């Protein structure tokens, strides 16, 4: 029988985790750097091109021929000729520089493919000259999140109703620092704004028809072509379209999309991404999706081209799977952390715990979430400077991880938010990186170097620490400084847990802490002490639990409708009709993902209520009118501490 594989990967800012099973039930695990490299250390020189190496690649046959070999911290590179598995001897096609002769040094090997493909090669033992066996791959990634936070997305043109060209510049006029005299606006994601001369009223009636040439910048077809050519000349790759009141009538958005698709590969309209009323948030969501579309599309294409005719599913922020061709980039921003939450809940339930706090400390950040018998969702989230509409597990993130950079600014110790990433990585990785939390734990004797996945060098961490200590007085105790850095990191992470628990009225001492991620076990006890948590669960696959969670995720869909009507008993029939329409919509989407009708079940029906005139709504499970009203009152008092009599409640 031909061997086939189901492979689940999660690509984070520092590491890519992978877990797989084959059709014979054998399990495989793999953890590589997210810059698509595996690392080793030369321990002995056999000749100018042959070396005995220390490595933890767990290969059973040589698949490394034609991989690129590079010396860390040097621009020397060569091609791998062979790797002797039994003797752990690596041969390259070029003589090593004289500087490294008879010296131990660290090196990296890369196939220059996306990290999930390199992980698949290591697990299936497929060389560069061979085709892959049958693979079903599930992917979670922070690719979109990183591009958004680092402002490295595609050049995007924003098409909006005439008169609203400054919509995203003005935003909601919130001032993060209310005392700042010099207000610095964050740079917009879009490169250029095009105003569309059209009007639709709040009931969906067309007041002014859209004329294509006018909509894209001219009085004649010649004018339209000029603008499109101008956009191309400016390097515009992606289009975002958000028109006023399109949530009531999306005719103009669809027509404009059809017109622009002739010239651009990536055209995004707001009503395909969200049917909600809020103009600003719909616009931000559409621009984010457009900004990320070319990058995510290219990433998935780079994977698909290596796995032709094989199944690829992408993990969403909501903890569910979507086929790659039906996937929206806006839904990927918490995909890796969502995998971790699904994995943590799975492990907790195996141990008969229903109240769980998932604590995922990775290389770049720490993600936390609360579970109490049901997943907690949020349908609007802030990423970077944008508030977007996207269903997501309720996850809080803090920039504190193993790679968080530790500094002394002359007055105080700081940890993060900057991270050393996978390259150069922490100082102990030997590639010239800064002092990080990983180095702190290593110097405190909290890391067993023989169990670490890549070579680590304690002397490199000590060099960085000693350089920092030159800024202190001679009385400074090294261990106090290191414990200080650890305490700062612990407090930052504990405070993030408080945001999803104590500030929402949940007592942490009722929950078990599931600690995972590459650094989770190192800090679990410190976090538990700060939060008065008595139970800690450490999963067997803690270092790759996000990939484990992705392997356990289900194919799911969300559908939503803006109702904006007063919630009265006579209106219940209309709500039930709305739910029926949404059910038909999601069933059709699931069938397009090849899910059989008999395997489709409805997980939740939510209704969102608020007092008329308010902005924020409260999520409730839909049952029947009296029970929903009673639960709304109970939740409202729990959150706000009072109740408002004789005021209309709106859906």
C-alpha positions as CSV (number, residue, x, y, z in Angstrom):
1,X,0.0,0.0,0.0
2,X,1.3,3.5,-0.9
3,X,2.1,5.6,2.2
4,X,0.0,8.8,2.4
5,X,0.2,11.6,5.0
6,X,-1.9,14.1,6.8
7,X,0.4,17.0,7.8
8,X,-0.5,19.9,10.1
9,X,1.9,22.9,10.3
10,X,1.9,26.2,12.2
11,X,4.4,28.8,11.1
12,X,5.1,31.4,13.8
13,X,7.5,34.3,13.9
14,X,10.4,32.1,15.0
15,X,9.6,28.4,14.7
16,X,7.4,26.3,12.4
17,X,5.8,23.4,14.2
18,X,4.6,20.3,12.4
19,X,2.7,17.1,13.4
20,X,1.7,14.4,11.0
21,X,0.2,10.9,10.7
22,X,0.4,8.4,7.9
23,X,-2.2,5.9,6.7
24,X,-0.6,3.2,8.9
25,X,-1.2,5.3,12.0
26,X,2.4,6.3,12.6
27,X,2.9,9.7,14.1
28,X,5.7,12.2,13.2
29,X,6.8,15.4,14.8
30,X,9.1,18.2,13.5
31,X,10.1,21.7,14.6
32,X,12.2,23.9,12.3
33,X,13.0,27.6,12.1
34,X,10.4,29.7,10.2
35,X,13.1,31.0,7.8
36,X,13.0,27.5,6.3
37,X,16.3,26.3,7.7
38,X,17.6,23.4,9.8
39,X,20.7,24.0,11.8
40,X,23.7,22.0,13.1
41,X,27.2,22.3,14.5
42,X,30.4,21.1,12.9
43,X,32.2,19.1,15.7
44,X,35.1,17.6,13.7
45,X,36.8,18.3,10.3
46,X,37.4,15.1,8.3
47,X,38.6,17.0,5.2
48,X,38.2,20.5,3.6
49,X,34.7,19.5,2.4
50,X,33.6,16.8,4.9
51,X,32.6,17.3,8.5
52,X,31.2,15.3,11.4
53,X,28.2,17.3,12.7
54,X,25.9,17.5,15.7
55,X,22.3,17.6,14.6
56,X,18.8,16.7,15.6
57,X,17.1,16.2,12.1
58,X,16.0,12.6,12.9
59,X,16.5,11.5,9.2
60,X,16.5,7.9,8.3
61,X,17.8,8.4,4.8
62,X,19.8,11.1,3.0
63,X,17.5,13.6,1.4
64,X,19.8,16.7,1.7
65,X,21.6,16.6,-1.7
66,X,21.5,20.0,-3.4
67,X,20.4,21.8,-0.3
68,X,22.2,25.1,0.4
69,X,24.8,25.1,3.2
70,X,25.7,28.3,4.9
71,X,27.9,29.3,7.9
72,X,26.0,31.3,10.5
73,X,27.2,34.9,10.7
74,X,29.2,34.5,7.4
75,X,28.4,34.9,3.7
76,X,30.0,31.6,2.8
77,X,27.6,29.2,1.1
78,X,27.9,25.8,-0.7
79,X,25.8,22.9,-1.9
80,X,25.3,19.7,0.1
81,X,26.6,16.7,-1.8
82,X,25.7,14.0,0.7
83,X,24.8,13.3,4.4
84,X,25.9,10.0,5.9
85,X,23.1,9.2,8.4
86,X,25.0,6.5,10.4
87,X,28.2,8.5,10.9
88,X,26.5,11.9,10.9
89,X,29.0,13.2,8.3
90,X,28.1,16.0,5.9
91,X,29.8,16.7,2.6
92,X,29.7,20.0,0.7
93,X,30.9,20.9,-2.8
94,X,33.2,23.8,-1.8
95,X,36.3,24.1,0.4
96,X,35.5,25.7,3.8
97,X,37.2,29.1,4.3
98,X,40.6,29.0,6.1
99,X,39.1,30.9,9.0
100,X,36.9,27.9,9.9
101,X,39.5,25.2,9.4
102,X,39.7,22.9,12.4
103,X,37.2,25.1,14.2
104,X,33.7,24.2,15.5
105,X,31.0,26.4,14.0
106,X,27.3,26.5,13.4
107,X,25.7,26.2,10.0
108,X,22.2,26.3,8.4
109,X,20.8,24.1,5.6
110,X,17.9,25.2,3.4
111,X,15.9,24.0,0.5
112,X,14.7,27.7,-0.1
113,X,11.1,26.6,0.0
114,X,8.3,27.7,2.3
115,X,8.7,26.3,5.8
116,X,5.7,23.9,5.6
117,X,7.2,22.3,2.5
118,X,10.6,21.9,4.2
119,X,8.8,20.3,7.2
120,X,6.9,18.0,4.8
121,X,10.3,16.9,3.2
122,X,11.8,16.0,6.5
123,X,8.7,14.0,7.6
124,X,8.1,12.2,4.3
125,X,11.9,12.0,3.6
126,X,11.4,13.3,0.1
127,X,14.5,14.7,-1.6
128,X,14.5,17.8,-4.0
129,X,14.6,15.4,-7.0
130,X,11.6,13.4,-5.9
131,X,7.9,14.0,-6.0
132,X,5.9,14.0,-2.7
133,X,3.7,11.0,-1.8
134,X,-0.1,11.8,-1.4
135,X,-0.4,14.6,1.3
136,X,-3.3,16.3,2.9
137,X,-1.9,19.5,4.4
138,X,-3.3,21.8,7.0
139,X,-1.7,25.2,7.4
140,X,-1.7,27.9,10.1
141,X,0.5,30.9,9.7
142,X,1.4,34.4,11.0
143,X,2.4,35.4,7.5
144,X,-0.5,37.9,7.3
145,X,-0.1,39.2,10.9
146,X,3.6,39.9,10.4
147,X,3.1,41.6,7.1
148,X,0.4,43.8,8.7
149,X,2.4,44.7,11.8
150,X,5.6,45.3,9.8
151,X,3.7,47.3,7.1
152,X,5.1,45.0,4.4
153,X,1.8,44.4,2.4
154,X,1.0,45.0,-1.2
155,X,0.5,48.4,-2.7
156,X,-3.3,48.9,-2.5
157,X,-5.8,51.4,-4.1
158,X,-8.9,52.2,-2.0
159,X,-12.1,52.9,-3.9
160,X,-14.7,54.7,-1.8
161,X,-17.9,56.7,-2.2
162,X,-17.2,60.3,-3.3
163,X,-16.8,62.6,-0.3
164,X,-15.2,59.9,1.9
165,X,-11.6,59.9,0.6
166,X,-10.3,60.7,4.1
167,X,-12.4,58.1,5.9
168,X,-9.5,55.9,6.9
169,X,-7.2,58.9,7.8
170,X,-9.9,60.3,10.1
171,X,-10.8,56.9,11.5
172,X,-12.9,57.1,14.7
173,X,-10.8,60.1,16.0
174,X,-9.7,58.1,19.0
175,X,-6.4,59.4,20.6
176,X,-4.4,56.6,22.2
177,X,-2.4,59.2,24.1
178,X,-4.9,61.9,25.2
179,X,-2.2,64.2,26.6
180,X,0.1,64.1,23.5
181,X,0.6,67.5,21.9
182,X,2.2,66.2,18.8
183,X,-0.3,63.7,17.4
184,X,1.3,61.4,14.9
185,X,-1.2,59.6,12.7
186,X,-0.3,56.0,11.8
187,X,0.5,55.6,8.1
188,X,-2.5,54.2,6.2
189,X,-2.3,50.8,4.6
190,X,-3.6,52.0,1.2
191,X,-1.3,53.8,-1.3
192,X,-3.9,55.8,-3.1
193,X,-7.7,56.7,-2.8
194,X,-10.1,56.8,-5.8
195,X,-13.5,58.4,-5.1
196,X,-16.5,56.7,-6.7
197,X,-19.3,59.0,-7.8
198,X,-22.4,57.0,-6.7
199,X,-25.0,57.2,-3.9
200,X,-27.2,54.5,-2.2
201,X,-29.4,55.5,0.8
202,X,-29.7,53.8,4.1
203,X,-32.6,51.6,2.9
204,X,-30.7,50.4,-0.1
205,X,-32.3,52.6,-2.7
206,X,-30.1,53.8,-5.5
207,X,-30.0,57.7,-5.5
208,X,-27.3,58.1,-8.0
209,X,-26.4,55.5,-10.6
210,X,-22.7,54.7,-10.9
211,X,-21.1,55.5,-14.3
212,X,-18.0,53.4,-14.9
213,X,-15.8,56.1,-16.4
214,X,-16.8,58.6,-13.7
215,X,-16.4,55.9,-11.0
216,X,-12.8,55.3,-12.0
217,X,-11.7,58.8,-12.8
218,X,-12.8,60.3,-16.1
219,X,-15.7,61.5,-18.2
220,X,-14.9,59.1,-21.1
221,X,-13.7,55.6,-21.5
222,X,-10.3,57.2,-22.3
223,X,-10.3,58.7,-18.9
224,X,-11.0,55.4,-17.2
225,X,-8.1,53.7,-19.0
226,X,-5.8,56.6,-18.0
227,X,-6.6,56.0,-14.3
228,X,-6.1,52.3,-14.5
229,X,-2.8,52.8,-16.3
230,X,-1.8,55.3,-13.7
231,X,-2.6,52.8,-10.9
232,X,-0.4,50.2,-12.7
233,X,2.4,52.7,-13.2
234,X,2.4,53.3,-9.4
235,X,2.7,49.6,-8.8
236,X,-0.8,49.0,-7.5
237,X,-1.2,45.2,-7.0
238,X,-4.5,45.1,-5.1
239,X,-7.9,46.9,-5.0
240,X,-10.1,47.5,-2.0
241,X,-13.7,48.7,-2.7
242,X,-16.0,49.9,0.1
243,X,-19.1,52.0,-0.8
244,X,-21.5,53.7,1.6
245,X,-24.6,51.7,2.5
246,X,-23.4,48.7,0.4
247,X,-24.4,46.4,3.3
248,X,-28.1,47.2,2.2
249,X,-27.4,47.1,-1.5
250,X,-24.1,45.8,-3.0
251,X,-25.0,46.4,-6.7
252,X,-22.4,49.1,-7.3
253,X,-19.6,47.2,-5.4
254,X,-20.2,44.1,-7.6
255,X,-20.3,46.1,-10.8
256,X,-17.1,48.0,-10.0
257,X,-15.4,44.7,-9.1
258,X,-16.4,43.2,-12.4
259,X,-15.0,46.2,-14.2
260,X,-11.7,46.3,-12.4
261,X,-11.1,42.5,-12.5
262,X,-10.2,42.9,-16.2
263,X,-7.0,44.7,-15.1
264,X,-6.2,43.5,-11.6
265,X,-5.8,40.0,-10.1
266,X,-6.8,41.1,-6.6
267,X,-10.1,43.0,-6.3
268,X,-11.8,43.0,-2.9
269,X,-15.3,44.3,-2.1
270,X,-16.5,45.0,1.5
271,X,-19.8,43.1,1.2
272,X,-18.1,39.8,0.4
273,X,-16.1,40.2,3.6
274,X,-18.8,41.5,6.0
275,X,-22.5,42.5,5.9
276,X,-22.2,44.7,9.0
277,X,-23.4,48.3,9.0
278,X,-20.2,50.1,10.2
279,X,-18.8,51.9,7.2
280,X,-15.4,52.6,8.8
281,X,-14.8,49.0,10.0
282,X,-16.0,47.5,6.7
283,X,-13.5,49.8,4.9
284,X,-10.7,48.9,7.2
285,X,-11.5,45.2,6.8
286,X,-11.5,45.4,3.0
287,X,-8.2,47.4,2.9
288,X,-6.5,44.9,5.2
289,X,-7.8,42.0,3.1
290,X,-6.6,43.7,-0.1
291,X,-3.3,44.6,1.5
292,X,-2.6,41.0,2.4
293,X,-4.1,39.2,-0.6
294,X,-1.1,39.1,-2.9
295,X,1.2,38.0,-0.1
296,X,-1.0,35.2,1.2
297,X,-1.9,34.2,-2.3
298,X,1.8,34.0,-3.2
299,X,2.6,32.0,0.0
300,X,-0.2,29.5,-0.7
301,X,0.8,29.2,-4.3
302,X,4.4,28.5,-3.4
303,X,3.1,25.6,-1.3
304,X,0.5,24.4,-3.8
305,X,3.0,24.3,-6.7
306,X,5.1,21.8,-4.6
307,X,2.0,19.7,-3.8
308,X,0.0,19.7,-7.2
309,X,-3.4,18.1,-7.1
310,X,-3.2,17.6,-3.3
311,X,-5.5,18.9,-0.6
312,X,-4.5,22.1,1.2
313,X,-6.7,23.6,4.0
314,X,-6.0,26.8,5.9
315,X,-6.6,27.4,9.6
316,X,-8.7,30.5,10.4
317,X,-8.7,32.8,13.4
318,X,-11.9,31.2,14.5
319,X,-10.2,27.8,15.0
320,X,-11.7,26.2,11.9
321,X,-10.5,25.0,8.5
322,X,-11.1,26.4,5.0
323,X,-9.9,25.1,1.7
324,X,-7.1,27.3,0.4
325,X,-9.1,28.5,-2.7
326,X,-12.0,29.7,-0.5
327,X,-9.9,31.5,2.1
328,X,-9.8,35.2,2.9
329,X,-6.5,36.7,4.2
330,X,-8.3,38.7,6.9
331,X,-9.3,35.4,8.5
332,X,-5.7,34.2,9.0
333,X,-4.5,36.8,11.5
334,X,-4.9,34.6,14.5
335,X,-4.7,31.2,12.8
336,X,-1.7,29.9,14.6
337,X,-2.9,31.0,18.1
338,X,-6.3,29.6,17.3
339,X,-4.7,26.2,16.6
340,X,-3.1,26.4,20.0
341,X,-6.4,27.1,21.8
342,X,-8.1,24.2,20.0
343,X,-5.1,21.9,21.0
344,X,-5.1,23.1,24.6
345,X,-8.9,22.5,25.0
346,X,-8.5,19.0,23.5
347,X,-5.8,18.2,26.0
348,X,-7.7,19.7,28.9
349,X,-10.9,17.7,28.1
350,X,-8.8,14.5,27.9
351,X,-7.8,15.3,31.5
352,X,-11.5,16.1,32.4
353,X,-11.0,19.8,32.8
354,X,-13.7,22.1,31.4
355,X,-12.4,25.5,32.7
356,X,-9.2,26.3,31.0
357,X,-6.8,29.2,30.3
358,X,-4.6,28.4,27.3
359,X,-1.2,29.9,27.7
360,X,0.9,29.8,24.5
361,X,4.4,31.2,24.9
362,X,6.3,31.1,21.7
363,X,9.4,32.7,20.3
364,X,7.9,36.1,19.4
365,X,4.7,36.5,21.4
366,X,2.5,35.0,24.0
367,X,-1.2,34.2,23.3
368,X,-3.8,33.5,25.9
369,X,-7.5,32.5,25.8
370,X,-10.2,31.4,28.2
371,X,-12.5,28.3,27.7
372,X,-15.4,27.4,29.9
373,X,-17.2,24.5,28.1
374,X,-17.6,26.6,24.9
375,X,-15.2,28.6,22.8
376,X,-15.4,32.3,23.2
377,X,-15.6,34.2,19.9
378,X,-15.2,37.8,18.9
379,X,-16.4,39.1,15.6
380,X,-14.4,42.4,15.5
381,X,-10.7,42.7,16.4
382,X,-8.0,45.2,16.4
383,X,-4.8,44.3,14.5
384,X,-2.1,46.9,14.3
385,X,-4.0,50.2,13.6
386,X,-7.0,48.6,12.0
387,X,-10.3,47.4,13.5
388,X,-11.6,44.6,11.3
389,X,-14.6,42.4,11.0
390,X,-13.5,38.7,11.2
391,X,-14.8,35.8,13.3
392,X,-12.0,34.8,15.7
393,X,-11.5,33.0,19.0
394,X,-11.2,35.5,21.7
395,X,-7.4,35.6,22.0
396,X,-5.2,38.2,23.7
397,X,-1.6,38.6,22.5
398,X,1.4,40.3,24.2
399,X,4.8,40.8,22.6
400,X,6.6,38.6,25.2
401,X,8.2,35.4,24.1
402,X,11.4,33.4,24.2
403,X,12.9,35.8,21.5
404,X,11.8,39.0,23.3
405,X,14.9,41.3,23.5
406,X,16.1,42.2,27.0
407,X,17.6,45.7,27.4
408,X,18.9,48.2,30.0
409,X,18.3,51.8,28.9
410,X,20.4,53.4,31.7
411,X,17.4,53.6,34.1
412,X,15.4,50.4,33.9
413,X,15.2,46.9,32.6
414,X,12.9,46.2,29.6
415,X,11.6,43.1,27.9
416,X,10.3,43.4,24.3
417,X,8.3,44.3,22.4
418,X,11.0,43.7,19.8
419,X,12.0,40.1,19.1
420,X,15.1,38.5,17.7
421,X,13.0,36.3,15.5
422,X,14.4,33.2,13.8
423,X,17.3,35.2,12.3
424,X,19.6,36.1,14.0
425,X,17.6,34.7,17.0
426,X,18.7,34.8,20.6
427,X,22.4,35.3,21.4
428,X,22.8,31.6,22.3
429,X,21.8,30.6,18.8
430,X,25.3,31.7,17.7
431,X,24.3,34.0,14.9
432,X,25.1,37.4,16.6
433,X,21.7,37.9,18.1
434,X,20.8,40.1,21.2
435,X,20.2,39.0,24.8
436,X,16.7,37.5,25.0
437,X,14.4,35.7,27.5
438,X,15.7,32.4,26.0
439,X,19.3,33.5,27.0
440,X,18.0,34.5,30.4
441,X,16.5,31.1,31.0
442,X,19.7,29.4,29.7
443,X,21.9,31.5,32.0
444,X,19.7,30.7,35.0
445,X,20.1,27.0,34.3
446,X,16.5,26.5,33.4
447,X,17.2,25.0,29.9
448,X,18.6,21.5,29.3
449,X,20.8,22.1,26.2
450,X,20.8,18.4,25.3
451,X,17.1,18.6,24.8
452,X,17.1,21.8,22.7
453,X,16.2,21.4,19.0
454,X,19.1,23.4,17.6
455,X,22.7,24.0,18.9
456,X,22.9,26.6,21.6
457,X,26.0,28.3,23.0
458,X,25.9,29.5,26.6
459,X,29.1,31.5,26.1
460,X,27.4,33.7,23.5
461,X,24.6,34.5,25.9
462,X,27.2,35.3,28.6
463,X,29.1,37.7,26.3
464,X,25.9,39.7,25.7
465,X,25.0,39.8,29.4
466,X,28.5,40.9,30.3
467,X,28.4,43.6,27.7
468,X,25.2,44.9,29.2
469,X,26.6,44.7,32.8
470,X,29.2,47.2,31.9
471,X,26.5,49.8,32.2
472,X,25.8,48.8,35.8
473,X,27.8,49.5,38.9
474,X,30.2,46.8,40.2
475,X,27.8,45.8,43.0
476,X,25.3,44.4,40.5
477,X,24.5,40.7,41.0
478,X,24.1,38.8,37.7
479,X,21.4,36.5,38.9
480,X,19.4,39.5,40.2
481,X,19.5,41.1,36.8
482,X,18.4,37.8,35.1
483,X,15.6,37.2,37.6
484,X,14.5,40.8,37.0
485,X,14.1,40.2,33.3
486,X,12.2,37.0,34.0
487,X,9.9,38.8,36.5
488,X,9.1,41.5,34.0
489,X,8.2,39.0,31.3
490,X,6.1,37.0,33.7
491,X,4.2,40.1,34.9
492,X,3.5,41.2,31.3
493,X,2.1,37.8,30.4
494,X,0.1,37.5,33.6
495,X,-1.5,40.9,32.9
496,X,-2.6,39.6,29.5
497,X,-4.3,36.7,31.2
498,X,-6.1,39.1,33.6
499,X,-7.6,40.9,30.5
500,X,-9.4,37.8,29.4
501,X,-10.4,36.7,32.9
502,X,-10.5,39.0,35.9
503,X,-11.4,42.2,34.0
504,X,-14.4,40.2,32.5
505,X,-15.6,39.0,35.9
506,X,-14.0,35.5,35.9
507,X,-11.8,34.3,38.8
508,X,-8.6,32.7,37.6
509,X,-8.4,30.4,40.6
510,X,-11.3,28.4,39.1
511,X,-9.3,27.6,36.0
512,X,-6.5,25.1,35.0
513,X,-3.6,26.6,33.1
514,X,-2.6,24.7,30.0
515,X,1.0,25.8,29.3
516,X,2.5,25.2,25.9
517,X,4.6,26.7,23.1
518,X,8.4,26.4,23.1
519,X,8.8,28.5,26.3
520,X,5.4,27.8,28.1
521,X,6.8,25.3,30.5
522,X,9.6,27.6,31.6
523,X,7.2,30.3,32.8
524,X,4.1,28.3,33.8
525,X,4.7,28.2,37.5
526,X,5.6,31.9,37.7
527,X,2.4,32.8,35.9
528,X,0.3,30.5,38.0
529,X,1.7,32.0,41.2
530,X,0.9,35.6,40.0
531,X,-2.7,34.5,39.1
532,X,-3.4,32.2,42.1
533,X,-3.9,29.3,39.7
534,X,-3.6,25.9,41.4
535,X,-3.5,23.5,38.5
536,X,-1.1,23.4,35.5
537,X,-1.4,21.0,32.6
538,X,1.8,20.4,30.5
539,X,0.9,18.5,27.3
540,X,3.2,15.9,25.8
541,X,3.4,17.9,22.6
542,X,3.6,21.3,24.3
543,X,6.3,22.6,21.9
544,X,4.1,21.9,18.8
545,X,0.6,22.1,20.3
546,X,-0.6,24.7,17.8
547,X,0.1,22.2,15.0
548,X,-1.6,19.5,17.1
549,X,-4.7,21.8,17.5
550,X,-4.7,22.4,13.7
551,X,-4.7,18.6,13.2
552,X,-7.8,18.4,15.4
553,X,-9.7,21.3,13.9
554,X,-13.0,21.0,12.0
555,X,-14.2,22.5,8.7
556,X,-16.6,25.3,9.8
557,X,-18.3,28.3,8.4
558,X,-19.8,31.5,9.8
559,X,-22.6,33.6,8.3
560,X,-24.0,36.9,9.6
561,X,-26.8,39.4,8.9
562,X,-27.3,42.9,10.0
563,X,-30.9,43.2,11.3
564,X,-31.0,46.6,13.1
565,X,-34.7,46.2,14.2
566,X,-36.3,46.5,17.7
567,X,-36.4,43.1,19.4
568,X,-40.1,42.4,20.1
569,X,-42.1,39.2,20.4
570,X,-43.8,39.8,17.1
571,X,-40.4,40.0,15.4
572,X,-39.3,36.5,16.4
573,X,-40.6,35.0,13.1
574,X,-38.4,37.4,11.1
575,X,-35.4,36.4,13.1
576,X,-36.0,32.7,12.6
577,X,-36.4,33.4,8.8
578,X,-33.0,35.2,8.9
579,X,-31.4,32.2,10.6
580,X,-32.8,29.9,7.9
581,X,-31.3,32.1,5.1
582,X,-27.9,32.0,6.9
583,X,-28.1,28.2,7.3
584,X,-28.6,27.8,3.5
585,X,-25.7,30.1,2.9
586,X,-23.2,28.2,5.1
587,X,-24.5,24.8,3.9
588,X,-23.7,25.9,0.3
589,X,-20.2,27.0,1.4
590,X,-19.5,23.7,3.1
591,X,-20.6,21.7,0.1
592,X,-18.2,23.8,-2.0
593,X,-15.5,22.4,0.4
594,X,-16.6,18.9,-0.5
595,X,-18.3,18.3,2.9
596,X,-21.1,15.8,2.5
597,X,-24.6,16.9,3.5
598,X,-24.9,14.1,6.2
599,X,-21.8,15.4,7.9
600,X,-23.1,19.0,8.3
601,X,-24.4,20.1,11.7
602,X,-25.1,23.6,13.1
603,X,-22.9,24.4,16.1
604,X,-24.3,27.8,17.3
605,X,-26.9,30.4,16.6
606,X,-26.0,33.7,18.1
607,X,-28.1,36.9,18.4
608,X,-26.6,40.2,19.4
609,X,-28.6,42.7,21.4
610,X,-28.1,46.2,22.7
611,X,-30.2,49.1,23.9
612,X,-31.3,51.2,21.0
613,X,-28.8,54.1,20.6
614,X,-25.9,52.2,22.0
615,X,-22.9,51.0,20.0
616,X,-21.8,47.8,21.7
617,X,-23.9,44.7,21.7
618,X,-24.0,41.5,23.8
619,X,-23.7,38.0,22.3
620,X,-26.3,35.5,23.4
621,X,-27.2,32.0,22.3
622,X,-30.5,32.0,20.4
623,X,-33.3,30.0,22.2
624,X,-36.7,31.7,22.6
625,X,-37.8,35.3,23.2
626,X,-38.3,35.4,27.0
627,X,-35.2,33.4,27.8
628,X,-33.0,35.6,25.5
629,X,-34.4,38.8,27.2
630,X,-33.7,37.3,30.6
631,X,-30.1,36.4,29.7
632,X,-29.6,39.8,28.1
633,X,-30.6,41.5,31.4
634,X,-28.4,39.1,33.4
635,X,-25.3,39.7,31.2
636,X,-25.9,43.5,30.9
637,X,-26.0,43.9,34.7
638,X,-23.0,41.6,35.1
639,X,-21.0,43.9,32.7
640,X,-22.3,47.4,33.5
641,X,-23.6,47.0,37.0
642,X,-27.1,48.5,36.3
643,X,-30.2,48.0,34.2
644,X,-32.1,50.5,32.0
645,X,-35.9,50.3,32.2
646,X,-38.4,51.2,29.5
647,X,-35.8,51.4,26.7
648,X,-36.1,49.5,23.3
649,X,-33.7,46.6,22.8
650,X,-32.3,46.3,19.3
651,X,-31.0,43.3,17.3
